[in-house]
């Protein structure tokens, strides 16, 4: 049995709702076929957005959606995606599969999608192949409410009121696909580009600088030292995968080593996160710059027979368990981590939703995000776990990952059992009594189980027995599972 103590009187900072953000790139079938099918499609849609996918995603209370990339962002020229669709120029998506992009999903379509989802906007600008004027003009086109040629062009294209841009990223992965830059060179470019991201009217844009890849703390340190005073946040990208970039393993066909190796990479991510935060604490001791983890998730080899540039993979209990641990990691780092955007929302990498023609299914990661909604903007509670763990390849992996928060008097507890071989009994001590408990668990008989179009509900949440006795809560977390408990 594992013992947990939760102190509801000791709050440890707000868990920003933006930690549960999403990411949609012009990559594979994420936008086209996944989110957008066009107004003339036989698949039911509203203004081109497919209804089944949007309705499913609305259940997650998505706080923010990052777009248009990703690597695509530094190849994207916004003017190609406005105006009459029949007049929009085509382009080759050289980053992702070499397919032809017709630009039918552009600025106005993105804001329409966000309107339907009820989420805020996070746009990534083009630094790699774009110009300062191009980025400056895009901001004015979207957000200016006055009488200017760009604002009037937006009105002509069908949107009289200005759009609200909440977050704006100045480039993406400029150390790699965004230009293969040095941190010194990017820092100088960032200072220049961000100058022209202006606030028009009441729209206040939160500026995000391109941050580091995985363990590159030198990039973080250099960019913060040279340009930190000009940014609100700095990004960080970290993907977890089974072995290496050359052999990541399959997403739906793996053995015990595949399960535990992935958990090791999650612990490696935890170490990297602490290292970047330590650098930030030195360069920014007042904590004025946030860390934005705007690409994260499990990245495996794509499904055989699919376009390797489309990054299409399946989604199992392994993804739900590691996803919960990573979200708990962000909870614990809430002093710095203010946003995270899982990659990606539909049909790409660790997706929420998979589609094939008119068919659709949600994934275990979708259920993870839905089960954890109660944490959004909750106050993190001081939680003591008795620390039972086991060692894999020199890393200590906790048997149980647990986090608790409180919002509006309701306590949400989420817990993941990382073991393949043993259920874990939990006894949770609370510092006050509750009158009502409800719990859900997501588990399956086989670690490789996933939802398919033929079996769309193979992995889905079911009620979990939980016994509330005064200030004690007792329950059993099944092996390879995640659970969410609500106390009122």
PAMI-799325 format. One record per residue: residue in one letter; z, y, x of N, C-alpha, C, O in turn. Coordinates in pm, whole numbers, plus 50000, padded with zeros to 5 digits. Layout:
aZYXZYXZYXZYX ...
//
This chain:
x500004988050084500005000050000500005012550088500675013050191 x499255022450045499245035350115500035045550034500035045349911 x500715054350105501555064350041500975078350064500535081850173 x500995086149957500445099749960501465109149896502095105649795 x501625120849954502465131249894501605143649871500885148049960 x501675149049751500925161149718501915172049680502715170549587 x501835183149752502715194649729501915205449657501135212649719 x502115206749527501345216449449501815230749472501125240249435 x502965232249534503495245749559502905251749687502905263949706 x502415243049772501865248049899500345247749893499725237249908 x499765259349871498315260749863497755263550003498375270650082 x496575258150030495995259250165494605265550162493725261850240 x494425275050069493165282250063492235276949956492355265449912 x491305285349916490365281649810489245272949865488705275549973 x488905262449789487725254249818486535261249752486355260349631 x485755268149830484635275749774483725266649693483355255749738 x483355271149574482425263349492481085261349563480375251749536 x480755270549654479465269849722479375257949818478285254649864 x480515251549848480485239349928479685228449857479185219149920 x479575229749724478835219949644477415224749616476835221449512 x476845232449708475505237649694474425227049717474695216249769 x473205230449676472065221349685470935227849765470955239849793 x469965219649801468855223949887467575217549835467515205449814 x466545225749813465245220849767464155226949854463955239049855 x463455218549926462405223050018461055218149969460965208349895 x460025224950011458665220149987458405208650083457765210150187 x458925197150046458925185350132458745173150042459525170949950 x457705165350069457495153349990457385156449842456615165249802 x458155149249761458115150949616459365157749562459785155149449 x459965166349644461155173449598460785183949493461295183749381 x459905193049530459485203549436458465197949338458745196749218 x457285194449388456215189449302456485174849267456735166549355 x456435171749140456755158749080458245157049057458655150348962 x459075162949145460505161549129461105171949037461665168548932 x460985184649075461525195548995460475202248909460745206548797 x459275203148962458215211148898457005202248871456475195748961 x456565202148744455375194348708454265203148650453165198348625 x454555215948630453565224948573453615225248422454025215648357 x453185236448367453265238448222452385229048144452665226248027 x451305223948206450355215548134450655200648146449895192348096 x451755197048211452085183048232452475176248100453035182648011 x452175163248089452615155447974454105152447982454725148947881 x454685153748101456135152048116456805164248054456455175448089 x457755162247963458405173747897458945183647999459625179948095 x458615196447978459015206748073459215219948002458705222047892 x459955228648065460105242548020459645251348133460245251648240 x458565258648109457965267248210457675259748339457815265048449 x457275247048323456885238948438457985230648498457705221348574 x459255233548468460375226048523460645213848435460845215348314 x460655201948494460795189948410462195189248351463205190548421 x462225187148221463475188248145464495177648182465685180648191 x464045165048205465025154548233465775157348362466995155248369 x465065161948464465715164848593466645176848583467785176448629 x466155187548521466985199548507468235196448425469335200748461 x468075189248316469235186048231470265177748307471465179748291 x469785168448389470715160348469471435169148571472655168048588 x470705177648638471295186048742472275196248685473235200048753 x472045200748563472965210348501474365204548485475345211848480 x474445191348477475745184748462476605186048588477805183448584 x475995190048699476725191148826477345204848847478085206848943 x477055214448757477535228248777477145233348915477995238248990 x475885232248947475385236349079475655251149101475255259349019 x476335254849210476655268949232475545277049296475405288949269 x474725270549382473715277849457472635268049501472905256349529 x471375273049508470255264649549469475271549661468975282649644 x469405264849775468665270149891467195266349882466845255149844 x466315275949917464855274149907464185285049992464805295550009 x462965283250046462015272150031462105261750143461335252150144 x463025263450235463235253950344464455258350419465085268350386 x464795250350524464005239950588462855245150674462515256950676 x462285235350745461165238450835460045245650762459335253850820 x459875242550633458805248950556458975264150552457995271450543 x460225268850557460485283250543459795291550649459305302450621 x459725286450772459135294150881457625292250891456995296550988 x457055285750790455605285050773455185291450641453995292150610 x456165296250565455895300750428455705315850424456495323550479 x454635319950356454335334150339454375337050188453545332350111 x455365344950151455725346150010454595351249923454535347849804 x453695359249976452605364649894451665353649845450975355349744 x451635342449915450795331349871451315325049743450585317749675 x452575327849707453205321349593453505330649478454425327949401 x452745341549462452915350449348451575352749281450525349649338 x451605358049161450375361049088449845348949012450495338649002 x448655350648960448015340048881447855327548966447345328149078 x448275316248913448255303848991446845300149037446665294649146 x445855303148956444495299148993443985307249113443005303349178 x444645318349141444215326749253445075324849379444805330949482 x446085316549371446965314849486446285306349593445705295949561 x446335310449719445675302849826446405289849856447615288849839 x445645280049901446225267449943446665268550089446205277350163 x447545259550130447935258750270448215244150304448425235850216 x448195241050433448535227550479449995227350519450445235450600 x450745218050461452155216650495452245208150621452415195950615 x452135214750735452055207650863453375201150901453385191350977 x454465206350851455755200450885456005187150816456615178150873 x455505185950692455895174550609454685167450549454305169850435 x454085158750630453065149650579451645154750584450715147250552 x451435167250622450085172550631449375173850497448145174350493 x450145174250388449535175250255449165189650225449675198950288 x448275191450128447845204850089448805210249983449055203849881 x449325221950008450265229049920449485239449841448805247849900 x449565238849707448795248349626449555261049589449015269949523 x450815261949632451645273849609451875276949462452165288449427 x451765267049376452035269349234453525271449206453905277149104 x454365266749296455795269449287456105279949392456105277149512 x456385292149345456665303249436457895310849394458815305149334 x457925323549424459125331749401459565331649255460725328949225 x458645334749164459005335549023459445321948969460365321148888 x458785311349014459145297948968460535294049020461305287648948 x460835297849142462165294849197463265301649115464275295449081 x463065314249085464085321249006464175315748864465255315648804 x463065311048810463105304548678463905291548685464685288548595 x463705283848791464475271548808465965274748817466785268048754 x466315284748896467735288448910468295293448777469455290948746 x467475300348698467925304748565468245292748478469275292348411 x467345282848480467585270948397468805263048445469535257348363 x469025262648576470175255448631471465263448618472565257748624 x471335276648600472515285148593473195287048727474415288248733 x472405287148835472985288248970472545300949040471605307648997 x473225304049149472875315649232471765311849330471415300149345 x471235322049396470045320149479470365321849626471155330449666 x469725313349707469815314049853468405311949906467865300949899 x467825322549957466445322250005466425322750157467155330550218 x465575314350217465395314450363464115321750397463035318150349 x464225331850480463065339750520462365333950642462915325650714 x461135338650664460265333750770460395342450894459925353850896 x461025337050997461105343751127460105337551224459525344651307 x459905324251214459075317151311457645321651315457095323851423 x456995323151197455585327351194455395339851111454255344051087 x456495345951067456405357750982456675370551059456905370551180 x456655381550985456875394751045458065401450979458515397550870 x458565411551046459645419450989459205425850859459945425850761 x457985431350856457505438050736457385428150620457715431550506 x456915416050648456775405950543458125402950478458225402050356 x459175401550561460495398650508461045410750433461625409350326 x460865422350491461335434650427460685436750292461345440650196 x459385434250284458655436150159459085426050053459135429249934 x459375414050095459815403650000461125407849934461305406349813 x462035413150014463315417749959463075428749855463665428449747 x462235438349887461965449249792461265443849667461605447849555 x460315434949686459595429149572460575422549476460455423949354 x461535415349531462455407749447463535416449384463905414149269 x464065426249456465335432249415465295447049381466295452349331 x464185453949405464165468449379463895471249231462995465449171 x464705480249174464605483349031463875496449004463685500348888 x463465503149110462835516149093461325515449082460745504849054 x460705526949104459255528149091458635527349231458575537449302 x458195515549269457525513849399456385504149379456395496349283 x455385504349467454255495049451454695480449446454135472649369 x455685476649526456125462749528456885459049401456655448449343 x457785467849357458505465149232457545464849114457715456649023 x456565473549114455595473549005454695461149009454225456448905 x454455456049129453685443649141454475432049081453905423249015 x455775431949104456615421649042456545422548890456425412448821 x456605434848839456515436748694455175431848641455095425348536 x454125434848714452785430448674452705415248669451975409448589 x453475408748758453475394148765454455387748667454675375648669 x455035396148579455765390348467457265391748468457925386048381 x457845399148565459305400248564459695414948582459705420248693 x460025421348469460325435648472461615438648546461665447548631 x462675431048515463955433348582463945427548723463265417648749 x464695433648814464755428048949465465414548949466345412048866 x465075406049042465785393549063467075396349141467175406349212 x468035387549126469255388549205469195378449319469135366449296 x469215383449441469275374949560470705375249612471175385649658 x471385364049605472785363549648472905361549798473685368349864 x472115352149852472205348749994470795348650054469825344849988 x470715353050181469415353150247469585348450390470375353950466 x468825337950426468855332550561467735338250645466575338350604 x468085342950763467095348950854466585338050947467105336151058 x465565330750900465005319850977465745306750956466835306550899 x465145295951001465715282550988465415274451113464265273951158 x466425268251169466265259551285465335265851389464385259551436 x465615278151422464735285251516464835279751657464045283451744 x465795270951681465875263551808464875252051812464645246051917 x464255248851694463335237551686462085241251609461255248751659 x461955235851486460735237851408460495252451374459365256251340 x461525260751382461375274951351460965283651468461045295951460 x460525277451579460015285451689460415281151829459985287351926 x461235270751842461665265851974462225277152061461875278552178 x463085285352000463625297152067464895293952144465585284152116 x465195302452240466505302152303467475310052215467045318452137 x468775307552227469715315252145469705330152177469925338552089 x469435333452303469365347652340468195354652271468325365652219 x467035347852272465855353752210466035354852059465735365252000 x466555344051997466765344751853467755355751817467555362751718 x468795357451895469795367751865469165381551859469495389651771 x468265384351950467595397251948466705398551825466665409051761 x465975387751793465145388051673465995389851548465655397551458 x467105382651543467975383751426468425398051404468375403051292 x468865404751510469325418551497468225427251438468495436051356 x467005424851479465885432951430465565429751284465485438751200 x465395416851254465005412851118466065416751015465735421850909 x467335414251046468375416750947468505431550911468995434950803 x468075440251002468135454650976467365458350849467725467650778 x466295450750822465405454250711465685446150585464925446850488 x466765438450586467215431750463468165441450394469375441350417 x467605449750309468345460950252468855457650112468275449550040 x469945463950078470505462449945469945473249853470125485149878 x469265469049748468725478349649469575477849523469855467049471 x469995489449475470795489949354472105482549372472795484149473 x472435474349274473705467049278473585453449346474575446249359 x472375449749391472215436849456472725437449600472185444749682 x473775429849630474345429349764474015415749825474455405349776 x473255416049932472785403649994473725399350106474095407250193 x474105386750102474925380550205473965374950310473155366250280 x474065379950434473115376450539473615364550620474765364150665 x472715354850638473055342750712472125341350832470905340950818 x472735340450951471975338451073471725323651095472505315251051 x470625320451163470345306551198471365301951302471495307951409 x472055291351269473055285951360472555273451431471345271051441 x473495265651480473195254951574472835241851506473035239851386 x472285232951588472045219151549473155210351606473465211151725 x473735202251523474745192151558475765197051660476675204451623 x475645193151789476695196151886476375207651981477015209052085 x475395215951946474975226852035475905238952018475555248651951 x477075238252080478035249252069477575261552146478015272752117 x476705259752245476205271352319475425280752228475535292952240 x474635274952136473885283352042474845291551956474665303651939 x475855284851902476835291751818477505303151894477615314351844 x477955300252015478655310252094477765322052130478175333652118 x476535319252172475625329952215475255339052099475295351352112 x474885333151986474445341151871475605349551817475415361151781 x476795343751811477955351451764478295362851857478585373951812 x478265360251986478615370852082477615382252079478005393952089 x476345379052066475315389352072475075396351939474715408151936 x475275389251828474865394851699475865392751586475545395551470 x477045387951617478005384551514478345395751419478605393251301 x478345408051469478745419351384477705422651278477965430851190 x476535416251284475455419351190475255408351085474275408751010 x476155398851077475955387650985477195385350901478305389050939 x476995379150786478105374750702478445360150727479595356050718 x477415352350760477605338250787476625333350891475585339450914 x476965322050953476065315651048475955300951007476955294650974 x474745295651010474525282150959474835271551065474995274551183 x474905259151019475055247551107474445235651037474675233550918 x473635227951111472985216151056473515203651125473575202951247 x473885193651046474325180951101474005169851003474525169450892 x473155160751046472825148950967473535136851025473735135851146 x473905127650939474485114950983473485103950958472805103750855 x473395094751051472445083651039473005071951118473945073451196 x472425060251096473055048051145473125047251296474185044451351 x472025049551365472015046651508471465058151590472195064651664 x470185060751577469545071251657468335076251581467935070551479 x467735087051632466545092351568465415082051568464545082151481 x465425073151667464355063251676464615051051586463675044151546 x465875048551554466205036751474467385039851384468525036451416 x467115046451273468185050651185468625039751088469705040351030 x467775029551071468095018950977467645022350836467305033750807 x467635012350750467165014150614468295019250525469475016550548 x467905026550422468885032550331469435022450232470545024350181 x468705011650203469145002250099469154987750147469254978450067 x469064985750279469084972250335469794972950470469164975350573 x471104970650468471894971750590473034961750586473364956450479 x473644959250700474744949850708476054957350730476104969650719 x477114950050761478414956450782478364966550896479004977050889 x477594963351001477474972851111476874985951063477284996751105 x475874984950974475264997050920476265005450842476245017650849 x477134998650767478175005750691479135013050784479375025050769 x479695005650880480735011550964480175021251068480855030751106 x478935018751115478335028351208478135042051142478285052451206 x477805041751013477645054450941478985061850933479025074050948 x480075054450910481395060550907481755066451043482405076951051 x481345059851149481585065151284480855078351301481405087751359 x479625079051251478875091551267479485102751184479385114451221 x480135099351072480865109450996482025114851080482285126851081 x482735105951149483825110551236483305118651353483965127951399 x482115115251402481485123351506481175137251452481325147251523 x480745137851326480495150851263481785158851252481775170951273 x482905152151220484185159051210484545165651344485025176951348 x484315158351451484595163651585483715175751615484195185851666 x482435174651582481525185951606481915198151525481885209351575 x482285195851400482695207051315483885214351376483895226651379 x484865206951423486045213351482485675221051608486275231351636 x484705216151683484275223051805483585236251773483835246351839 x482735236151670482065248651632483065258851576482965270751604 x484025253951498485035263051444485885268851555486275280551549 x486185260851658486955265851772486195277051843486795287051883 x484895275351859484055285951920484095298551832484215309651883 x483975296751701484005308151611485335315451618485385327751611 x486415307951631487735314251637487905322751762488645332651762 x487215318951870487265326951993486355339251980486765350352014 x485135337251931484155348151922484425357551806484045369251809 x485085352451704485325360051581486775357751537487015351651432 x487735362651615489145359551587489635364751452490625359651400 x488985374851395489395380251266488825372251149489165374851034 x487965362651178487415354151072486465361250980486445358550860 x485675370451034484765378350951483425371350924482675375550836 x483125360951000481875353450983482175339550931483005332450987 x481485335650825481685322550765480745312350827479715315950885 x481115299650816480245288850858479545283150734480195279450636 x478225282550741477395278150629476685265250671475745265550750 x477135253950617476555241050654475385238250559475485230050468 x474285245250582473245245150480472245233750493471235233650422 x472505224150580471795211350578472755200550627473235201150740 x473015190850541473845179450580473505167550491472925169250384 x473865155750536473635143850457473235132150544473105133450666 x473035120650482472615108550554471095108150563470395110150464 x470595105650683469155105450709468805091750767469185088550880 x468085083650690467695070250733466175069650747465475079450723 x465695057850788464255055550788463755056050643464445051650551 x462555061350624462025062550488461645048850432461455039350508 x461545048050302461205035450234459815030850280458865038650274 x459665018250325458355013350369457295015050260457555012950142 x456115018850304455015020750211454895034850157453935038050088 x455895043450188455825057450146455395066050264455505061950380 x454915077950235454495087250340455685090450430456685095750381 x455615087350560456765089850648457155104550656458285107850692 x456235113450621456545127750622457225132450495457565144250483 x457435123250399458065127050273459565124150270460265128650179 x460065116750370461505114250386462145108850258463225113150218 x461455099350194461965093250071462845081350106462395072150174 x464085081550061465005070550087465845067549964465895075549871 x466495055849965467355052249854468775057149880469035064149978 x469685053349792471015059449789471985048949735471835044349622 x472975045149816473875034249780475325039049780475605050949795 x476255029349763477675032649771478045038449907478965046449917 x477325034450012477585040050145477435055150144478215062350207 x476425060150072476185074550065477265081649986477665092750020 x477735075149879478795081349799480085082249879480775092449874 x480435071649952481675071450029481615081550143482545089550159 x480545081350223480465090850335480325105150283480835114550344 x479625106750170479495120150113480835125850073481095137650096 x481705117650013483025122549975483855126250098484545136450098 x483785118050201484545121050323484105134450381484935142550424 x482795136950383482275149450439482705161350353483075171750406 x482645159850222483115170650135484605173250156485035184750155 x485385162750175486805164550208486955172150340487855180350356 x486065169150433486055176150562485865191150542486525199350605 x484935194550453484695208750423485895214950351486235226450376 x486535207350262487745212250197488765216450302489325227450298 x489005207450398490025209750499489685221650588490575228050644 x488385224450602487945235450688487605247850605486785256050647 x488235249250488487845260150396488085274050452487535283850402 x488895275050556489105288050620487795293450677487575305550679 x486925284550722485645288650780484435284550695483505292350677 x484455272250641483295267150569483285272850427484145269550346 x482305281250399482225287950269481035283350186480945286350067 x480115276050249478985270550174478495258150246478565257350369 x477985248550169477305236950224476215232950125476415233450004 x475045229050177473905225650092473385211950134472745210550238 x473655201850051473245188250086471725187250081471055193549999 x471185179050172469735177150181469385163150127469875153050178 x468535162850023468085173849939468245169949793468745159049764 x467835178649703468195177049563467465165649492468075158149416 x466145164249516465355154249444464375147449540463635154249611 x464375134149541463355125949608463295127149760462385121749821 x464235133949821464205135849966465595133350023466585138849974 x465685124950127466945122250197468045118250097467805109950010 x469245124150108470365119950024470335127149890471135136149864 x469395123149807469065130549686470035127649571470675117149565 x470105137449480470845135749355470045127649254470595119749178 x468725129849255467835124449152466595118649219466095124149317 x466105107449165464835101649208463895101049089464305098048977 x462625104049114461615103449007460405095449053460125094149172 x459695090248954458415083648978457595085248852457805078048754 x456645094748855455915097848733456885103048628457635112448654 x456855096948508457735101448401459135095148410460035098648334 x459325085748504460615079048519461585087548602461165095348688 x462865085848575463885093048649465165084748654465495077848558 x465885085548765467215079748772468085088548860467585095548948 x469375088248835470325095448920470915085649020470875073548999 x471465090949128471915082749240473445082549249474115090349181 x474005073749332475455074249356475935087849406477055091949374 x475115094849483475525108149531475565118049416476405127049415 x474675116549318474755124649197476115122749131476785132449096 x476525110149114477815107349051478965112949134479955117849079 x478835112349266479845118349354480045133049322481175137549303 x478945140549316479045154949292479585157749151480335167249131 x479205149449055479705151648920481195148648911481935155848844 x481635138148979483045134448976483925144749045485105146049012 x483365152149140484165161649220484065176049171484555185149238 x483445178249055483275191949005484585199548995484625211749014 x485655192448965486945199048946487475206149068488355214649057 x486935202749187487395209349309486795223349328487315231349405 x485705226249258484995238849282485905250949254486375252749142 x486125258849356486975270949350488435267549322489205276249282 x488815254949342490225251349330490995255049456490415256949562 x492305255949443493175258449558493515245049623494075236249558 x493165243649750493465231449823494975229349830495715238549865 x495425217449797496855214349799497235206849925496465198749977 x498435209649974498945202650090499105187850054499875184249965 x498385179450125498375165150096498695157250222498025158550324 x499735149050213500115140550325499745126150293500145120650190 x498975120050383498595105950372499225098650489499265103950600 x499715086750467500485079950572499655075650692500175069550786 x498365078750689497565077850811497045064150848496655062050963 x497015054750756496495041550789495005042550821494225048050744 x494635037150935493245038150980492895025851061493735017251086 x491645024951101491185014051185490175019751283489625030551260 x489935012851392489075018051499487705011451495487584999351482 x486675019851506485295015151516484635022951630484525035251623 x484205015951733483485022151845484235034251903483625044351937 x485545032951913486345043451974486735054651881487425063951923 x486315054051755486675064251657487685058451558487585046851519 x488635066651519489615062651419489085066351281488875078051251 x488875056151197488335058251062489455056050962490085045450962 x489735065850876490805064050777490425053650672489285053250627 x491415045250634491145035850525490845043550396489935040250321 x491645053950374491495062150254491285076650295492055082250373 x490235082650242490045097150256490455103450123489975099250017 x491335113350128491875118950003491985134150013492285139550120 x491755140749902491885155249895492325158949753491975152249656 x493105169849743493605174149612493505189149600493665196449698 x493245193849479493175208249454493685211149314493815202149231 x493975223949289494445228049157493705240449111493505249949188 x493305240248985492625251648925493025252248778492905242348706 x493485263848735493885265848594494915255548549494885250948434 x495825251848640496885242548606496495227948606497335219248582 x495225225048634494735211248638494575206848783493965213948862 x495135195348817495045190048953493935179548957493895170448875 x493035180949055491975171349080492245164349212492485170849314 x492215151149210492395143149331491145134549348490705128049253 x490585134449467489455125549496489815116849615490435121449711 x489415104249608489775094749712488645084849734488005080449639 x488425081249861487395071549897488035060249976488825062650068 x487705047949941488135036250016486965032350107485905028350059 x487165033450237486075031250333485885016650370484905013150436 x486815007950330486764993950371485814985750282485664988350163 x485184975850345484334966450273485104954150225484614946650141 x486304952150279486964939250259488274939750182488874929250157 x488754951650143490094951950084490274963849989489984975250024 x490774960749869491214971249779492474977749838493184971549918 x492754990049799493914997049853494765002749739494295010649658 x496024998449737496955004049640497445017549690497785019149808 x497485027249600497985040649634499205043749549499215041449428 x500225048949614501355054749544501415069349582501665072749698 x501195078049485501115092449510502365099149455502665098249335 x503095105749543504285113249503503875127649473503215134149553 x504285132449357503975145949313505265154149309506355148449299 x505165167049317506375175449316506675181049177507555189449161 x505925176449078506235180048940505665169348848504825161348890 x506105169348727505655159148633504415164048556504265175848526 x503555154548526502365157048447502405148148323503005137448324 x501765152648217501815145248091500555137048065500535128547976 x499505139548142498235132848113497505129848243497445138248333 x496935117748253496125113848368494865106948319494895099148224 x493765109748385492515102548361491855100248496491985108348587 x491145089048508490555085648637489245078148618489075070448524 x488325080748711487045073748715486865067748853487375073048952 x486145056648860485835050548988484345047248992483765043148892 x483755049149109482365045449132482375034349237482785036549351 x481925022649198481915011349291480815001749248480175003649145 x480594991349328479594981449294479914968549369480724968549462 x479284957649328479584944749388479064943649530479664936849613 x477944950449559477304949349689477144963149749476804972749679 x477394964249879477314977349945475904983149942475734995249956 x474894974649925473504979449922473004982349781471844986049763 x473854980649681473434983349544473014997849526473615006949583 x471984999949447471485013349421470885013849281470655003349220 x470645025649232470005027349102468495028049121467995035649204 x467775020149043466325020049047465785023848911466535025648816 x464475025248903463875028748774463965017148675463945019248554 x464075004848726464264993248639465724991248603466044986348494 x466644995148694468084994248670468735007748700469415009248802 x468535017448612468995031148641470505033048634471015043348677 x471235023148581472675024648569473435013448640474555009948601 x472835008048743473504997348817474785002348882475794995348885 x474725014548935475915020748997476255033148916475535043148921 x477355032448843477765043848762479285043848749479915033348764 x479885055348722481345056148712481865048548591481225048148485 x483025042448609483725035748499485175040148503485645044848607 x485915038748392487325042748392488125034448493487855022748516 x489125040948553490015034648649491435035348596491895046048555 x492135024148598493515023948552494395031848648494335030048769 x495215040748591496155048848670497445050048592497435053748474 x498565047048657499865047048592500665059248636500935061048755 x501025067548541501795079648569503235077448521503495075748402 x504155077448617505585075448586506375087148644506725087248762 x506655096948560507365108748609506565116048714505465120848687 x507135116948834506425123848942505745114049037505485117349152 x505445101948989504735092049070503455087748999503415086148876 x502405085949078501135081249026500735068849106500705069149229 x500435058049035500045045649102498675041249053498385041448933 x497845037249147496515032149114495985024149232496515024949342 x494935016549207494305008649312492855013149328492085013349232 x492515016849451491145021049481490385008849532490715003649638 x489385004049458488654992049503487964994149637487715005449678 x487674983349704486934984249830485604991349807485054990849697 x485104997649910483835005349909483635012749778482685010149703 x484535022049750484445029449625484935043649644485555047049745 x484655052049543485205065449536485845067149399485385061249300 x486895075149393487605077349266487915092049251488085099249349 x487985096349126488375110049093489435109448984489255103048881 x490555116149010491695116048918491995130148872491985139448952 x492255131748743492605144648686494005143948627494325134948550 x494835153648665496205154348615496395167348536496025178148582 x496965166048418497255177948335498715177748294499175186748224 
//
